[in-house]
Amino acid sequence: EVNARLLSTTRQLYKGLAHMHPRGVLHQGLKRENRMTSATMERLRITDYGLAGHSPKVEEDPWTGEKGKYGVSILVAPMKGGTKLYMAPEMHQILREQAAAGSDRERFDAAPNLITPATSDLYAAALIVLVLFTQVENWKGGDGASVWAAVEKCAARDGSVHEWTAARVREWASVR
């Protein structure tokens, strides 16, 4: 039953994003703390829209150069910030470019500092799902290798652990 609730929570998180993005809203601050889940995990709400705003649409993805499929425009926004642990690699690249530019604002403004839903909200949502299933944040912000290691560790875990009885937990702990 717990795994079914985790999957339901995951679906609700992505449905929330699917509701926001076509309306021009990028959250930019998604993290585990910016969601509320009912005690029974039957309802999820996305919270803290402090970095969100209405975002324009463009014809071409600023990171890949690809045009929107089927004539659909791509939502973009200037990066406003967020929690580094949940930022996509592209967002960390923007931070590095900003740091490298230092006080040379003109140099930084010339660099692409636009993000898309895929480079912010969807990446952060995937990390939230990882935390839902593992109950730990065991990766380093901006380090793709540590994120991948956390995903592989989650995939290799025993999915039934959420349904173990107290006796099963004691048995597992005694062999460790």
C-alpha positions in Angstrom: 0.0 0.0 0.0 2.8 2.4 0.8 4.4 2.0 -2.7 1.0 2.7 -4.3 0.8 5.9 -2.3 4.3 6.9 -3.3 3.4 6.3 -6.9 0.2 8.4 -6.5 2.2 11.2 -4.9 4.6 11.1 -7.8 1.8 11.3 -10.3 0.3 14.2 -8.5 3.6 16.1 -8.4 3.9 15.7 -12.2 0.3 16.6 -12.8 0.8 19.8 -10.8 3.7 20.7 -13.1 1.6 19.7 -16.1 -1.0 22.2 -14.9 1.5 25.0 -14.3 3.8 24.9 -17.3 1.2 25.3 -20.1 0.0 28.4 -18.2 3.4 29.9 -18.3 4.5 29.3 -14.7 7.9 27.8 -13.9 8.3 27.1 -10.1 12.2 27.3 -10.0 12.2 26.4 -6.3 11.0 22.8 -6.2 12.5 20.7 -3.4 11.2 18.2 -0.9 10.3 21.0 1.5 8.1 22.8 -1.0 5.4 20.2 -1.2 2.7 19.3 1.3 1.4 15.8 1.5 -1.6 14.7 3.5 -1.0 12.4 6.4 -2.2 9.5 4.3 -0.1 10.6 1.3 -3.3 10.8 -0.8 -3.0 14.4 -1.6 0.0 16.5 -2.7 0.2 20.3 -3.0 3.2 22.2 -4.4 4.0 25.2 -2.2 6.3 28.2 -2.1 6.0 30.0 -5.3 8.4 32.8 -4.3 10.7 32.3 -7.3 7.9 31.6 -9.8 6.5 34.0 -12.2 4.8 34.2 -15.6 7.4 33.1 -18.2 7.5 33.9 -21.9 7.6 31.3 -24.7 10.1 31.0 -27.4 10.4 29.0 -30.6 13.8 27.4 -29.8 15.2 25.8 -26.6 18.1 28.0 -25.4 20.1 25.0 -24.3 19.7 22.5 -27.2 18.8 24.8 -30.0 15.9 22.5 -30.9 12.6 24.0 -32.1 9.4 23.1 -30.2 7.8 20.0 -31.5 4.6 20.2 -33.4 4.8 24.0 -33.5 4.5 24.2 -29.7 6.5 27.1 -28.1 9.0 26.4 -25.3 8.6 28.1 -21.9 11.7 29.9 -20.7 12.5 32.2 -17.8 15.6 33.9 -16.5 17.1 31.9 -13.6 16.2 33.5 -10.3 17.8 31.0 -7.9 16.7 28.0 -5.9 18.2 25.4 -3.7 21.5 24.2 -5.1 20.9 20.6 -4.1 17.9 20.5 -6.4 19.2 22.6 -9.3 19.6 21.0 -12.7 23.2 20.9 -14.2 22.3 23.8 -16.5 21.4 25.9 -13.6 24.7 25.2 -11.9 26.4 26.2 -15.2 24.6 29.5 -15.1 25.9 30.0 -11.5 29.5 29.2 -12.5 29.3 31.6 -15.5 27.9 34.3 -13.1 30.7 33.7 -10.7 33.3 33.8 -13.5 31.9 37.1 -14.8 32.4 38.6 -11.3 31.5 42.3 -11.5 31.5 42.3 -15.3 27.7 42.3 -15.5 27.8 42.9 -19.3 29.8 39.6 -19.7 27.3 37.7 -17.6 24.3 39.2 -19.4 25.7 38.0 -22.7 25.7 34.4 -21.5 22.5 32.3 -21.9 20.8 32.5 -18.5 17.4 31.2 -19.5 16.0 28.0 -18.1 13.2 25.8 -19.4 10.9 23.5 -17.4 13.2 20.6 -18.3 16.2 22.3 -16.9 14.5 23.3 -13.6 11.2 22.0 -12.5 11.3 18.5 -14.1 14.8 17.8 -12.9 13.9 18.9 -9.3 10.7 16.9 -9.4 12.8 13.8 -10.3 15.0 14.4 -7.3 11.9 14.8 -5.1 10.6 11.5 -6.3 14.0 9.9 -5.5 13.8 11.3 -1.9 10.2 10.0 -1.6 11.4 6.5 -2.3 14.7 6.5 -0.5 14.0 9.0 2.3 17.5 10.5 2.0 19.2 13.3 0.0 22.4 11.4 -0.8 23.8 13.4 -3.8 25.8 16.6 -4.2 24.3 19.6 -5.9 25.7 20.1 -9.4 27.3 16.7 -9.4 25.7 14.5 -12.0 27.7 11.4 -11.1 26.5 11.5 -7.5 22.9 12.0 -8.7 23.3 8.9 -10.9 24.8 6.9 -8.0 21.8 7.8 -5.9 19.4 6.7 -8.6 21.2 3.4 -9.1 21.2 2.8 -5.3 17.4 3.5 -5.2 16.8 1.1 -8.2 18.8 -1.7 -6.4 16.9 -1.4 -3.1 14.3 -3.8 -1.9 11.0 -2.1 -2.8 9.1 -4.0 -0.2 10.9 -2.3 2.7 8.0 0.1 3.2 5.8 -2.8 4.0 8.0 -4.7 6.5 6.6 -5.7 9.8 8.5 -4.8 13.0 9.7 -8.4 13.3 11.1 -8.2 9.7 12.9 -4.9 10.6 14.5 -6.5 13.7 15.6 -9.5 11.6 17.1 -7.3 9.0 18.9 -5.2 11.6 20.3 -8.2 13.5 22.3 -9.4 10.4 23.9 -6.0 9.9 
